[in-house]
Amino acid sequence: MTCKTCDDTRWVCEDHPDRPWGSGHPNACKCGGAGMPCPVCNEPKAGERPVLPADFIAHFDRDKCPVH
């Protein structure tokens, strides 16, 4: 059964959590906001991480990192 919130992408728009997130999905939100795990089908249990998209790439800016 397909998740009606994210269309099985497992991620939604942070600003519009009722719409799929990601440019490759035909029904995806086009607002350009950040993504977040789908609250219906990708809600991790305590101590676990949400399932990440297969093409997920983390970007860090060392100049803005409070530790460095």
Secondary structure by P-SEA (a helix, b strand, c coil): cccccccccccccccccccccccccccccccccccccccccccccccccccccccbbbbbcccccccc
